[in-house]
Each structure stands twice: as structure tokens, then as C-alpha cells.
Amino acid sequence: MKYLITPILFLTVLSSMAQVRPSKGYVQYVNPFIGTGAVDKNSLSGSNFPGATTPFALIQLSPDTRDAPDDPGSGYDYNDKTIVGFSHTHLSGTGVADLCDVLLMPTNGELKLNPGRDSVKGSGYRSAFSHKQETAWPGYYQVMLQDYGINAELTSTPHVGMHRYTFTKSDQSHIVIDLDHSLDKKRGYWQCKIIAAEIKVVNKNTIEGYRIITGWASLRKVYFHAEFSKPFVTEVLADGSKRYPDVSVLNGTALKAALNFNTADKEQVTVKVALSAVSLENARLNMQTELPGWDFEQTSRQSADQWEKELSKIKVEGTLEQKQIFYTGLYHAFTQPNNIADVNGDYQATNFTIQNAPDKTHYSTFSLWDTYRAAHPLYTLIQPERTAGFINSMLRQYDTYGYLPIWQLWGEENYCMIGNHAIPVITDAILKSIPGIDVEKAYAAVKGSSLTDHPGSPFKAWEKFQYIPENVESQSVSVTLETAYDDWCVAMLAKHLGKTDDYDHFIKRSAYYKNLYNAQTGFFQGKKSDGKWLAPFNPLEYGGNGGNPYTEANAWQYFWYVPQNVPGLIELTGGEKAFTDKLDQFFTLENKPGDVNGNASGFIGQYAHGNEPSHHITYLYDYAGQPWKTQFYVSKVLNELYNNSSSGYSGNEDCGQMASWYIFSSMGFYPVNPANGIYAIGSPVLKQAAITLANGKTFNVAVTNGSKVNCYIQAVKLNGKAYNKTYITQNDIMNGGTLEFTMGAKPNKTWGIKPAEKPPIWGYNNN
């Protein structure tokens, strides 16, 4: 791969008006620009944002380069030439856009209240910018707005965004507030539309207001309270008058405003903006509690200190690039789920009532179709307290909505994607004995959600046909395979709790995947309710999010999705040789023109690392006696499909999942089945890693002679003893100790090939 940008350049070239980048600790390795934009037309990005946030926080204060953010979903594209402003909420790595609430933009000269055309200099209030005058690290973002000569700096607390604008001398300095900034075009079955909004001047240092908006989340309420360090002289509340006839209004109420100042050269105006999803009173309380003062540097340092604490939970050694990818990955994984509860614990429940969380946390942004695979297993290791908080938040949805989250945003279910993958997340946490979870209540939610029809999970049809017919629910093959896995999780949790009848019922359902296996084609294939196969059949044809049996993938990629019973899949395929032969074909079969859609990227043959259905497949050779091929392909993905540039991910980063794959795999192991306590061994790229566990112990990884060429395992030791298994267990990690790898340039085809050395179905000793 060739990159047009020296990866570290845009982190170290600072404006003279920026803070000094941290040179110590783990925050120094975080590059918030990774994943923010493709460097050329043949590469992709992660749809990440570069702005300021704190771990798992409500506020993500970041620049938007698009007036109506759509693609990328983060609102920022590294390739754009202009910035439209700075909004306070963002999604990280998603394929769909939303949020981007309460946009501010400092300007001077003639007042403009419309943003103008994307990437067009001098159009509206937007401004050109250069990456040479832009920098970011955890808790801090800075950019020079070239059209105005204004330096903008951003930092934040969990509920408050803090802006510092350094103006030029002018009696026409402005700060524009835009509540109309959002996605404005129809996207699938939904469209952003503002239902109500208000901007109110409280005094010459304070404004506040709200907007109620539809979108990916069906109805969001966003309240804000903003304070200014310098009194504004006058204000303009755009009302569609002759002076500003093209400015949007709603029932005569201003959606945009401008606060006007007289500024001296290099005079700094600081703005604090607190948000709440509950009320204006709570927005004020959030600011009073978290940020009563005006010390920008202290706030930025405190944010960086919070990140340092979280990042230090895994200490690694490797090349500079590897450490940048690793710690930026942790940063992206810890950006969400987001605590949407206010400082007093108030939050809006899924039934739109105001509830109170005793622990002052209620998490949302659950991209579960993505994150159950690796991000949530990672959280159980190094964020166990937050894992309990995540699950308790999910259980609150069950209380008010009737089933667990599928894809939850701003506390609301949006039904994006398929299955019900809160189930493996909860199962995994309980089996790992994460404290702070009401186990019986959690089991009732897991079981109840598995017996309740809801979009993407038609359980009545599941029980009746023992597969999902395509004429009953589109994406039927993917839904069948993923529901079978979820049912396996219910069964194993039932067994763990001694609920034998439930175990028998759900373990039977977990084998329904076999009913869509077509022995003649050798693939899982769609059927109608009459039992007839869908025809014609092309295993290379991609599906999207409807109208095809496969979700964002094709038949080749979904063939391998039986993580609950890989030995059973091997048997179904015809034995280990047939299985590895098919894997060999999978990794070498090229796509034909017209077969691939926008959901596919990061190809190695049919393997598509840019989307989640492929993420476990490199590890499947471990199960069939050829672990050296797992080592080869894992190393290839680590070294070729991640980098430290703006196009550092091979597809949407997806709320921490793409990053978590790297975090696990770079240390040498990965949870193929996220809920069975087993981690398949791959090919580590780091020299050392030390995971600090909540029980006070440390699990260490040490690698000798590793490199891009030396990707093959020659020998392994666990706690000083020779180790030939191609997996480790959850208990191995939690007991602490050291996993040692000796690597080489040629495969050791005697290591890890015996039946007892292959990953088993179950990794716990208690049942």
C-alpha cells in the first residue's frame, strides 16, 4: 500500500497557537486522525472523528466538514477542504450518520447564517483549513480557520464542550449557532427532520435552547446551555426576515443565531456548552457540576489524564506505528458506548419517560451487530465495571420496551442490523462472573428476547420452520445463522444456571443453521416457506440490508458463521481436508465485476476485513489442523489492512469493533466465539503486552523474533511450560501469567495439529 501522507505529519505539525502535544505516557501514541478519510480513491477510512471527547462520554466535540453529514457518518472527511463548524455529538465509525448537535462556528466580517456549499471556499460561513494547521490528541483539537484567521481549540468534559476561539481585531466578530445542522436527505426508511427548536438569550453571556429531531433515532431531545467568557454586544436570531430570507425557521422560531463581538487582535473568547437529553435544568446542572470555571488548559489536561488512565490498562511494546495503531484502537474502543445520563442520573428511557439511574450512568450507542464480536469481550477484560453498566442499561430497555437492544442510539432502538446480539454480550459477562449484574433478571431478559418477535428476529417463524424463509424475513440466511448462535448463548447460560428444560429447547434451536445448508452447492442458501431453494444462486452476489438472503456479505463469507460449533461445520463440510480446501479457495478467489457493493472492502480473496462477518475467519484453520495458515492470514491482515494514516482502517471502524480485532490479534489471540471463554491463537505482531486485570493480576505476552516475515509460530510457552494448544482460555488470562511466542519465517507444521490441541467448543470447567 502507498500512502500520500506521512502518517505522523498531521499530528506533529502544530499551529503556533496550539497547545504542546503530550510527549509522555500512552496518550502520545493516539492519533485521532486515523480512520478519518481515505488517502486515495482506492482506499477507505474508518468514519472516525478527530475532535475532543472523554471516555464513554455524552460529548464528542468535533469539526464537521459537511453541512448535511451523511458519508462519512462521523461528519468529518480528511479529504474535505472546508470546515462548516464544530458540533457536540458524533458517531464513531458507523456506516450511518446522525447526531451532530448544536453547531458553533466563529467568523468575522460580513455576517452569514448559512453554511454554504460543501468544500467551496467563501461559500456561507464555512472556512477553508489546512492539515498543516490542525492537530489533535485525546482531549484536545485545534485548527486554524483560514478564511477568518481565527484559531479554534476544543476540549471537553463528559457533558460539556469547551471552545476557545482566538480572534483577529474586528468590530464584526461573530459566533454562529446552528440548530438546523443535520442530515437533511432521506436515508432508507428515515429522514432527519426538526420537530421543534428554540434559541433563547438569557443575558449577554448566556444562551440556551433545545431541538427535538427525528432521524436514525426516531425522536431525540437535545437541550443545551451555553456560556461565553466575553459578553456579546448584539445578537441576531434569524427569523426568515428580509435580511436573512434563506435561513430556516420553524413556526417562526429561529433555528440559527449569531452573537456579535468587538475583538482585539489575538483576543480569546471561550465558550462552554453543556448538553442534556432530559431538560434545560439538567444541562445547567451538568455545567455547574463538571465545568464551573474557565480554565481551558486544565480541562484539556484533565481529559488527557482520564484517557491516560484508560489506555494504561494494556501496556504494549512494538514499533512506533504499531503503538499508534494499538492505542488509537483502544481510544476508539473507549469512545462508546456513551453515558447519556446526566450528572444526577436522570435519563430518558425507551418509552420516553424520565428515569433515574442510581449509579448515574445509562449507556447507549450499542452497535451490537458489530461490537459483540470483539469489543465487548475486550471490555470484560479491562472494563468490567463498565461492562456491568452496559448490561444494566440494556436491561432497562427490556423493562420498558420488551426486548434487549439490537442497535440503540440516544437511548432508543433503531432496529438497524439483524439478530439480537445483546444476548451473547450478557451471556459472556455472566459466564465470566462480572460483578454488578442481577443474573436472574438478565437471564429473564435473554430468554424473553429470544421468544419475542421483533424486526430482524421473527421467532414465530423460527419455531415453525426451523429456519427463516426469505419470503418471511429478508436477509434470511444471515438471520438464521446469527439467531442460531444467539440461541446457543441462551442455552449455555441456561445450563450454567441449572435451567435444564430451557437448555434443551435452545440448544436444539442452535442447530437450525443446518436446515439452510445445501449439500449440492456447498453453501448456506436461502429457502422459501415452501422449502424450495431460492434460484438462481450465485455465492459471489452481495446482499445489503434487505432484498437478499445475506446481510452486507455474500454466501462465501456467511458460510463460516457457525462460531458455536466449528467442529460441526467442519463435519458438515466433509471433514478437515474439505474444510481447509474450502478455506484456501475462500482466501484466493477473486471477485467478479459487479458482484461487490459498498459494504465490502479490505479483500483477501473473498475475505473482506472491512465488514464484520469475516472477522473470525482467519482463525478457523486452527480448528482443522493447519494453524500455520491462520498465522499467515492474521499477520497479513495486521500488517496490510491497518496503518497509522487517515485511511488506517479498511472499512467503517464500527464503534470499536475494527479496533478491537487489532487489539486482540496484535497480542496473538482472538475470541472466535465471543461467549465460550476460548481465544484462538493467531500471530502476534507486538513485542510485549501486559493486560492489567481487575483482580490485581497481569497477563503478559512476550514475543521473540517476530516481524512481518517471521509470522509463523515456532514454539509457545505458557507460564514457562511448553504449550502446543492453538488456544488459551478465559481462566488462563484471569489467572495471570505469561504467554511466550517464538516466531520464525517458515511454518512449524507440527505445532498445534493434534486433536487435543485444537480449540474446543467450551472453555469453562464449571459445566
C-alpha positions in Angstrom: 0.0 0.0 0.0 1.2 3.5 -0.8 0.2 6.5 1.3 0.1 10.1 0.2 0.6 11.4 3.7 3.5 10.9 6.1 1.3 9.3 8.8 2.6 11.2 11.8 2.9 14.6 10.0 -0.6 15.9 10.7 0.0 15.1 14.4 3.2 16.9 14.9 2.9 20.0 12.6 1.3 22.4 15.0 -0.1 25.9 14.6 1.8 28.4 16.7 -1.5 28.9 18.6 -1.9 25.2 19.6 -1.1 23.6 22.8 2.0 21.4 23.1 1.4 17.8 22.2 1.9 15.3 25.1 5.3 13.6 24.8 4.9 11.1 27.7 2.5 8.3 28.6 0.2 6.4 26.3 -1.8 9.4 25.1 1.3 10.4 23.0 0.6 7.4 20.7 -3.0 8.2 20.0 -3.6 9.6 16.5 -7.2 10.8 16.4 -6.9 11.3 12.6 -6.6 7.5 12.0 -9.7 6.4 10.2 -10.9 9.9 9.3 -10.6 9.7 5.5 -9.2 7.8 2.6 -5.9 9.0 1.2 -6.8 8.0 -2.4 -9.7 6.6 -4.3 -8.5 3.0 -3.9 -8.5 3.1 -0.1 -11.1 3.5 2.6 -11.4 5.1 6.0 -13.0 4.2 9.3 -15.6 7.0 9.5 -14.0 8.3 12.7 -14.0 11.9 14.0 -10.8 13.7 15.3 -12.4 16.0 17.9 -12.3 16.1 21.7 -14.1 13.7 23.9 -13.6 11.8 27.2 -14.0 8.1 27.7 -17.6 6.8 27.1 -18.9 10.3 27.3 -22.0 12.1 26.1 -20.0 14.9 24.4 -17.9 14.4 21.3 -16.9 17.9 20.2 -15.5 17.8 16.7 -15.4 19.6 13.4 -17.9 18.9 10.7 -16.7 19.2 7.1 -20.2 18.7 5.7 -23.3 20.8 6.1 -25.5 17.7 6.0 -23.3 14.9 7.3 -24.1 11.6 5.5 -21.0 9.8 4.4 -18.8 9.5 6.4 -21.2 9.1 9.3 -18.8 11.0 11.7 -19.4 14.3 9.9 -15.6 14.8 9.1 -13.7 13.7 6.0 -10.0 14.2 6.0 -10.1 14.9 2.2 -12.5 17.9 2.5 -11.1 21.4 2.2 -13.5 23.3 4.4 -15.0 23.2 7.9 -18.6 24.1 8.4 -18.4 24.3 12.2 -18.0 22.4 15.5 -20.9 20.3 16.8 -21.1 18.5 20.1 -22.2 14.9 19.4 -20.8 12.4 16.9 -20.9 8.8 15.9 -17.5 7.0 15.7 -17.0 4.6 12.8 -20.6 4.0 11.8 -22.0 3.5 8.3 -25.0 5.7 9.0 -24.9 9.4 10.1 -26.8 11.1 12.9 -26.3 13.4 15.9 -24.0 16.4 15.1 -26.0 18.5 17.6 -25.6 22.3 18.4 -23.1 23.5 15.9 -21.0 26.6 16.6 -18.8 28.5 14.1 -16.6 31.6 14.8 -16.4 34.1 11.9 -15.7 37.7 11.2 -16.6 40.3 8.5 -20.0 40.2 6.8 -22.4 38.0 8.8 -23.5 34.8 7.1 -26.0 32.5 8.6 -26.0 29.7 6.1 -23.1 27.2 5.8 -22.8 27.4 2.0 -21.7 24.6 -0.3 -19.6 21.7 0.8 -15.8 22.3 0.3 -16.4 25.6 -1.5 -14.2 28.4 -0.1 -16.0 31.6 0.7 -19.4 29.9 0.4 -21.5 30.7 3.5 -20.0 30.8 7.0 -17.7 27.8 6.4 -14.0 28.2 6.2 -11.0 26.7 4.4 -8.5 24.8 6.6 -5.2 23.0 6.2 -3.9 19.9 7.9 -0.7 21.7 8.4 -2.5 23.9 10.9 -4.6 21.2 12.5 -3.8 18.9 15.4 -5.4 16.6 17.9 -4.8 14.2 20.7 -7.0 12.8 23.4 -9.0 15.6 25.0 -7.8 18.3 22.5 -8.4 19.5 19.0 -7.1 22.6 17.2 -7.5 24.1 13.7 -6.8 27.5 12.1 -9.9 28.7 10.1 -8.0 30.3 7.2 -10.9 32.4 5.8 -11.1 34.3 9.1 -7.7 34.0 10.7 -9.4 32.5 13.8 -7.7 29.7 15.7 -10.3 27.3 17.2 -9.4 24.9 20.0 -11.7 22.3 21.6 -11.8 20.3 24.8 -14.5 18.7 26.8 -15.8 17.0 30.0 -18.3 14.2 29.8 -21.3 16.5 29.5 -19.7 19.9 28.5 -17.9 21.0 25.4 -15.4 23.8 25.7 -14.4 26.1 22.8 -11.6 28.6 22.7 -11.5 31.0 19.8 -8.6 33.3 19.2 -9.9 36.2 17.1 -8.3 38.9 15.0 -9.0 42.6 15.6 -12.5 43.3 14.3 -15.7 45.0 15.2 -17.5 42.3 13.2 -16.6 39.1 15.0 -19.4 36.6 15.3 -20.1 33.2 16.8 -22.8 31.4 14.7 -25.1 28.9 16.5 -26.9 26.5 14.0 -29.6 24.1 15.3 -30.5 23.2 11.7 -27.3 21.4 11.1 -28.2 17.7 10.5 -28.6 15.1 7.8 -31.3 16.6 5.5 -31.9 13.8 3.0 -33.8 10.6 3.1 -31.7 7.7 4.1 -33.5 4.3 3.7 -36.7 4.5 5.8 -35.9 7.6 7.8 -35.0 11.2 7.4 -33.8 13.9 9.8 -36.5 16.4 10.5 -36.6 19.0 13.2 -39.9 18.9 15.1 -39.3 21.8 17.5 -36.4 24.1 18.4 -35.6 27.2 20.3 -32.6 29.5 20.9 -33.1 31.9 23.8 -30.9 34.7 25.0 -30.7 34.6 28.8 -28.2 37.5 29.2 -25.2 38.9 27.3 -23.1 36.0 28.4 -25.6 33.2 28.2 -27.9 31.5 25.7 -29.8 28.2 25.9 -32.3 26.2 24.0 -33.2 22.8 22.5 -34.0 20.9 19.5 -36.3 17.9 19.0 -35.3 15.9 15.9 -36.2 12.7 14.1 -33.5 10.6 12.4 -31.8 7.3 12.9 -33.1 7.6 16.4 -36.8 8.2 16.0 -37.1 11.1 18.4 -34.2 12.8 20.1 -34.4 15.7 22.5 -31.2 17.8 22.9 -31.1 20.6 25.4 -28.2 23.0 25.7 -26.9 25.7 28.0 -24.1 27.9 26.7 -22.0 30.5 28.5 -19.5 32.9 27.0 -16.4 34.4 28.7 -17.0 37.7 27.0 -20.3 39.5 26.7 -21.6 39.7 23.2 -22.6 43.2 22.0 -25.6 42.3 19.9 -27.4 39.1 18.8 -29.2 38.1 15.7 -32.0 35.4 15.9 -32.7 34.5 12.3 -36.5 34.5 11.7 -36.8 34.4 8.0 -36.9 38.2 7.7 -35.9 40.2 4.6 -32.3 40.4 5.9 -32.0 36.6 6.1 -34.8 35.3 3.9 -33.0 32.0 3.2 -32.4 30.9 6.8 -34.5 28.0 8.0 -37.2 28.8 10.6 -39.7 26.6 12.3 -43.1 28.0 13.1 -41.5 31.4 13.3 -38.8 30.2 15.7 -35.1 30.8 14.9 -33.0 27.7 14.2 -29.9 29.8 13.8 -28.4 32.7 15.6 -25.3 34.9 15.7 -23.7 36.6 18.6 -21.6 39.6 17.7 -18.4 40.8 19.4 -15.8 43.5 19.1 -12.5 41.8 19.5 -8.9 42.8 19.8 -6.1 41.1 17.9 -5.4 37.6 19.4 -8.2 38.1 21.9 -9.6 34.8 23.1 -13.3 34.1 23.6 -14.1 30.9 25.5 -17.5 29.1 25.2 -18.9 26.4 27.4 -21.8 24.3 26.0 -23.5 21.7 28.3 -25.9 19.2 26.8 -28.7 17.1 28.3 -31.2 14.6 26.8 -33.6 15.4 29.6 -34.0 19.1 30.3 -32.6 22.6 30.3 -32.3 22.4 34.1 -30.1 19.3 33.8 -28.0 21.0 31.1 -27.3 23.8 33.6 -26.6 21.3 36.3 -24.2 19.4 34.1 -22.2 22.6 33.6 -22.3 23.7 37.2 -21.1 20.2 38.3 -18.4 19.5 35.7 -17.1 22.8 34.5 -17.9 25.8 36.7 -14.7 27.6 35.8 -13.0 28.8 32.6 -9.5 27.1 32.7 -9.2 25.6 29.2 -5.7 24.2 29.7 -6.7 22.5 33.0 -9.8 21.0 31.4 -7.7 19.7 28.5 -5.1 18.2 30.9 -7.8 16.5 32.9 -9.3 15.0 29.8 -5.9 13.7 28.7 -5.3 12.3 32.2 -8.6 10.4 32.0 -7.5 8.9 28.7 -4.1 8.0 30.1 -5.8 6.1 32.9 -7.9 4.0 30.5 -5.1 3.5 27.9 -2.7 2.2 30.5 -4.8 -0.8 31.2 -2.8 -2.6 28.4 0.9 -1.8 28.2 2.5 -2.8 24.9 5.9 -2.6 23.2 6.4 -2.6 19.5 7.3 -0.3 16.6 6.1 3.3 16.8 3.5 2.6 14.1 2.2 -0.5 16.0 1.8 1.5 19.2 0.0 4.3 17.4 -2.5 1.8 15.8 -2.9 -0.1 19.1 -3.5 2.9 21.4 -5.7 4.7 18.8 -7.6 1.5 18.6 -8.1 1.5 22.4 -9.1 5.2 22.2 -11.7 4.3 19.5 -13.0 1.3 21.5 -13.4 3.5 24.6 -15.2 6.3 22.8 -18.5 4.5 23.2 -20.9 3.2 24.5 -21.9 6.7 25.7 -23.3 7.6 29.1 -26.4 9.7 28.2 -27.5 10.1 31.8 -27.0 13.5 33.4 -24.8 14.1 36.4 -27.8 13.5 38.7 -28.5 10.1 37.0 -31.6 11.3 35.0 -32.0 9.8 31.6 -34.8 9.3 29.0 -35.9 5.7 28.8 -37.1 4.0 25.6 -40.7 4.7 26.5 -39.8 8.5 26.6 -40.3 8.7 30.4 -37.6 10.3 32.6 -36.0 7.7 34.8 -33.0 7.9 37.2 -30.0 5.6 37.3 -28.7 5.0 40.9 -25.1 4.7 39.6 -25.5 7.9 37.5 -24.8 6.0 34.3 -27.1 5.0 31.5 -25.2 3.9 28.4 -26.3 4.0 24.8 -24.8 3.7 21.3 -24.9 -0.1 21.2 -23.7 -1.1 17.7 -24.2 -4.7 18.8 -24.1 -6.5 15.4 -20.5 -5.2 15.3 -19.3 -5.0 18.8 -20.4 -8.3 20.3 -17.7 -10.0 18.3 -14.6 -8.5 20.0 -15.2 -5.1 21.5 -17.5 -6.4 24.3 -15.2 -9.3 25.1 -12.4 -6.7 25.4 -14.5 -4.7 27.8 -15.0 -7.7 30.0 -11.2 -8.0 30.5 -10.3 -4.3 31.1 -13.6 -2.5 31.7 -15.5 -4.9 33.9 -17.3 -2.2 35.9 -18.4 -0.5 32.8 -19.5 -3.9 31.3 -21.9 -4.2 34.2 -23.1 -0.7 33.4 -23.6 -1.5 29.8 -25.6 -4.6 30.6 -27.7 -2.9 33.3 -28.5 -0.2 30.7 -29.6 -2.9 28.2 -31.8 -4.5 30.8 -33.6 -1.2 31.3 -34.6 -1.3 27.6 -36.0 -4.8 28.3 -38.0 -3.3 31.2 -39.6 -0.5 29.1 -39.5 -2.0 25.6 -40.0 -5.7 25.9 -36.7 -6.9 24.5 -33.0 -6.2 24.6 -31.3 -3.7 22.3 -30.5 -4.5 18.7 -28.9 -1.2 17.7 -29.6 1.5 20.3 -28.9 5.2 19.8 -29.5 8.1 22.2 -31.4 5.6 24.4 -33.8 4.5 21.5 -34.0 1.3 19.5 -33.4 1.9 15.7 -33.6 -1.7 14.6 -30.5 -1.4 12.4 -29.0 -4.8 11.6 -30.2 -8.3 12.5 -30.3 -10.8 15.3 -30.2 -9.9 19.0 -26.6 -9.7 19.9 -27.1 -8.2 23.4 -27.6 -11.9 24.2 -24.0 -13.0 23.7 -22.8 -9.9 25.4 -24.8 -10.6 28.5 -24.1 -14.4 28.4 -20.4 -13.7 28.1 -20.3 -11.3 31.1 -22.3 -13.7 33.4 -20.1 -16.7 32.5 -17.1 -14.5 33.2 -18.6 -13.6 36.6 -18.6 -9.9 36.0 -20.0 -8.4 39.3 -22.8 -5.9 39.5 -25.3 -7.8 37.3 -28.7 -9.3 38.5 -28.2 -12.7 37.0 -31.7 -13.9 37.2 -33.1 -10.7 35.8 -30.5 -10.8 33.0 -31.5 -14.4 32.2 -35.2 -13.5 32.0 -34.3 -10.7 29.5 -32.1 -13.0 27.4 -34.8 -15.7 27.3 -37.7 -13.3 26.8 -35.9 -11.6 23.9 -35.4 -14.9 22.3 -39.1 -15.7 22.4 -40.4 -12.3 21.2 -41.0 -11.3 17.6 -39.3 -8.1 16.6 -37.9 -6.6 13.4 -35.0 -8.7 12.2 -35.9 -11.6 14.5 -39.2 -13.3 13.6 -39.2 -16.0 16.3 -42.6 -17.4 15.5 -41.3 -18.3 12.0 -38.1 -19.6 13.6 -40.0 -22.1 15.7 -42.4 -23.0 12.9 -40.0 -23.6 10.0 -36.8 -24.2 12.0 -35.1 -21.7 9.6 -36.1 -18.2 8.4 -37.8 -18.3 5.0 -36.7 -15.4 2.7 -40.3 -14.6 1.9 -41.0 -14.2 5.6 -37.9 -12.1 6.5 -35.3 -10.8 4.1 -31.6 -11.4 4.9 -32.9 -14.9 5.9 -29.6 -16.9 5.7 -27.8 -14.3 7.9 -30.7 -14.1 10.3 -30.9 -17.9 10.5 -27.1 -18.3 11.2 -26.9 -15.5 13.7 -30.1 -16.5 15.5 -28.8 -20.0 15.9 -25.7 -18.5 17.5 -27.7 -16.3 19.9 -29.8 -19.4 20.8 -26.6 -21.3 21.7 -25.7 -18.5 24.1 -29.2 -18.7 25.7 -28.7 -22.5 26.0 -25.3 -22.2 27.7 -26.5 -19.5 30.1 -29.5 -21.7 31.0 -27.1 -24.7 31.6 -24.9 -22.5 33.7 -27.9 -21.6 35.8 -29.3 -25.1 36.0 -32.3 -24.5 33.8 -32.3 -27.9 32.0 -35.6 -27.5 30.1 -34.5 -24.2 28.7 -31.1 -25.6 27.8 -32.7 -28.5 25.9 -35.0 -26.1 24.0 -32.4 -23.6 22.9 -29.6 -26.0 22.2 -31.9 -27.7 19.7 -32.7 -24.3 18.1 -29.0 -23.5 17.9 -28.6 -26.3 15.3 -31.3 -25.0 13.0 -28.5 -23.5 10.8 -28.1 -26.9 9.3 -31.5 -26.6 7.7 -30.2 -24.0 5.2 -27.2 -26.0 4.1 -27.5 -27.1 0.5 -25.2 -30.1 0.0 -25.4 -29.7 -3.7 -24.0 -26.2 -3.8 -21.9 -26.5 -0.6 -23.3 -23.2 0.9 -25.9 -22.0 3.3 -28.6 -20.9 0.9 -32.0 -19.1 1.1 -35.3 -21.0 1.1 -38.9 -20.0 0.8 -41.5 -21.1 3.3 -42.4 -24.0 0.9 -39.0 -25.4 1.4 -37.7 -24.7 -2.1 -34.2 -23.2 -2.6 -34.0 -19.7 -4.0 -32.8 -19.7 -7.6 -30.7 -18.7 -9.4 -27.9 -18.9 -6.8 -24.6 -17.0 -7.1 -22.3 -17.4 -4.0 -20.4 -14.2 -5.0 -23.5 -12.0 -5.1 -23.6 -9.4 -2.3 -26.5 -8.5 -0.1 -27.0 -5.3 1.7 -29.7 -4.7 4.4 -32.6 -6.2 2.6 -33.7 -7.8 -0.6 -31.1 -10.6 -0.4 -30.6 -13.6 1.9 -27.2 -12.2 3.1 -26.5 -9.2 5.3 -23.7 -6.9 3.9 -21.9 -10.0 2.6 -22.2 -13.0 0.3 -22.7 -16.7 0.6 -18.9 -17.3 0.8 -18.5 -15.0 3.8 -21.5 -16.3 5.7 -20.6 -20.0 5.1 -18.1 -19.7 8.0 -20.6 -18.3 10.6 -21.2 -21.2 13.0 -18.9 -20.0 15.8 -20.9 -22.0 18.4 -19.9 -25.3 16.7 -16.9 -25.1 14.3 -16.3 -28.8 14.6 -19.9 -29.3 13.5 -19.3 -27.0 10.5 -16.2 -29.0 9.6 -18.2 -32.2 9.7 -21.0 -30.6 7.5 -18.3 -29.6 5.0 -17.0 -33.1 4.7 -14.1 -33.2 7.1 -10.9 -31.3 7.9 -9.4 -31.6 4.4 -12.6 -30.4 2.6 -12.9 -27.6 5.2 -9.3 -26.3 4.7 -9.5 -26.7 1.0 -12.6 -24.5 1.0 -10.8 -22.0 3.2 -7.9 -22.0 0.8 -10.3 -21.2 -2.0 -12.0 -18.6 0.0 -8.8 -16.6 0.6 -7.8 -16.8 -3.0 -11.0 -16.5 -5.0 -11.2 -13.1 -6.6 -14.4 -11.1 -7.1 -16.0 -10.7 -10.5 -17.1 -7.3 -11.8 -20.5 -6.3 -10.4 -20.5 -8.7 -7.6 -19.3 -6.3 -4.9 -21.3 -3.5 -3.3 -20.3 -0.7 -0.9 -20.5 -3.0 2.1 -17.4 -4.9 1.1 -13.7 -3.8 1.4 -10.4 -4.9 2.7 -10.3 -8.0 0.5 -8.0 -11.1 0.6 -9.8 -13.2 -1.9 -13.3 -13.4 -0.6 -12.2 -12.4 2.9 -13.5 -8.8 3.5 -11.9 -7.4 6.6 -13.8 -4.1 6.1 -17.0 -5.7 7.4 -17.7 -7.8 10.4 -18.9 -11.2 9.0 -15.4 -12.0 8.0 -13.6 -11.1 11.2 -13.3 -14.6 12.8 -12.5 -16.5 9.6 -8.7 -16.2 9.6 -8.7 -18.2 12.8 -10.6 -21.2 11.5 -7.6 -23.1 10.3 -6.7 -23.6 14.0 -9.8 -25.8 14.3 -8.8 -28.0 11.3 -5.2 -28.9 11.9 -3.5 -26.2 9.8 -2.7 -23.3 12.3 0.2 -22.0 10.3 -2.3 -20.7 7.7 -4.2 -18.9 10.5 -0.8 -17.3 11.4 -0.2 -16.3 7.8 -3.5 -14.6 7.2 -3.8 -13.0 10.6 -0.3 -11.5 10.1 -1.3 -10.3 6.6 -4.4 -8.5 7.9 -2.5 -6.9 10.8 0.3 -5.7 8.5 -1.6 -4.7 5.4 -5.1 -3.7 6.4 -4.2 -1.4 9.3 -2.0 1.7 9.3 -1.5 5.0 11.1 -2.7 7.3 8.4 -6.2 8.8 7.9 -7.2 5.7 6.0 -5.9 3.4 8.8 -9.0 1.1 8.7 -10.1 -1.0 5.7 -13.8 -0.1 6.3 -16.1 1.5 8.9 -14.5 1.2 12.3 -17.9 0.4 13.7 -17.8 1.7 17.3 -14.7 -0.1 18.4 -15.0 -3.4 16.6 -12.4 -2.9 13.9 -10.0 -1.6 16.5 -10.7 -4.4 19.0 -9.9 -7.0 16.3 -6.5 -5.4 16.0 -6.0 -5.1 19.8 -6.7 -8.8 20.4 -4.9 -10.1 17.2 -1.8 -8.0 17.7 -1.4 -9.7 21.1 -1.8 -13.1 19.5 -5.3 -14.3 20.2 -9.0 -13.6 19.3 -12.4 -14.7 20.6 -13.9 -16.6 17.6 -16.9 -17.5 19.7 -17.3 -14.4 21.9 -19.1 -16.2 24.7 -17.4 -19.6 25.2 -14.2 -18.5 27.1 -11.9 -19.6 24.3 -9.4 -17.4 22.4 -7.9 -18.9 19.2 -4.2 -18.2 18.8 -3.0 -16.3 15.7 0.2 -14.4 15.0 1.3 -11.6 17.4 2.9 -8.5 15.9 3.8 -6.7 19.2 7.0 -7.4 21.1 5.3 -7.4 24.5 1.8 -6.8 26.0 0.7 -6.6 29.6 -3.0 -6.7 30.4 -3.8 -5.3 33.9 -6.8 -7.2 35.2 -9.4 -6.1 37.7 -8.4 -8.9 40.1 -5.0 -7.3 40.5 -3.2 -9.8 38.3 -1.4 -9.2 35.0 -1.5 -11.4 31.9 1.7 -10.9 29.8 2.5 -11.7 26.2 6.2 -11.8 25.1 7.3 -12.3 21.5 10.8 -13.3 20.4 12.0 -12.9 16.8 8.7 -11.5 15.5 8.4 -9.5 12.3 6.4 -9.2 9.1 8.4 -12.0 7.6 8.6 -14.0 10.8 4.9 -14.5 11.1 4.9 -18.3 11.9 4.9 -19.7 15.4 7.9 -22.0 16.1 7.1 -22.6 19.8 4.8 -21.3 22.6 5.2 -21.4 26.4 2.5 -20.7 28.9 3.9 -19.8 32.3 7.3 -21.3 31.4 6.0 -24.6 30.1 5.8 -25.8 26.5 2.3 -25.2 25.2 1.0 -26.7 22.0 -2.7 -25.8 22.1 -3.9 -23.4 19.4 -6.0 -21.5 22.0 -6.0 -20.1 25.5 -8.9 -19.8 27.9 -10.5 -17.0 29.9 -9.2 -18.7 33.0 -5.7 -18.7 31.6 -5.9 -14.9 31.2 -7.6 -14.2 34.6 -5.1 -16.4 36.5 -2.3 -14.1 35.2 1.0 -15.3 33.9 2.9 -15.1 30.7 2.3 -16.4 27.2 5.6 -16.6 25.2 5.9 -16.9 21.4 9.0 -17.7 19.4 8.4 -16.8 15.8 10.1 -17.7 12.5 9.9 -17.3 8.7 8.8 -20.8 8.0 5.8 -22.7 9.3 6.2 -25.2 12.1 3.7 -27.8 10.8 4.0 -30.0 13.9 2.7 -27.4 16.4 -0.9 -27.4 17.4 -2.2 -30.1 15.0 -3.3 -32.9 17.3 -7.0 -33.3 18.2 -6.5 -32.3 21.8 -4.6 -29.1 20.7 -7.5 -27.6 18.7 -9.9 -25.1 20.2 -12.9 -26.9 21.9 -16.5 -25.7 21.8 -16.4 -24.8 25.5 -13.8 -23.1 27.6 -15.2 -23.2 31.2 -14.8 -26.0 33.7 -18.0 -25.4 35.6 -20.4 -27.0 33.1 
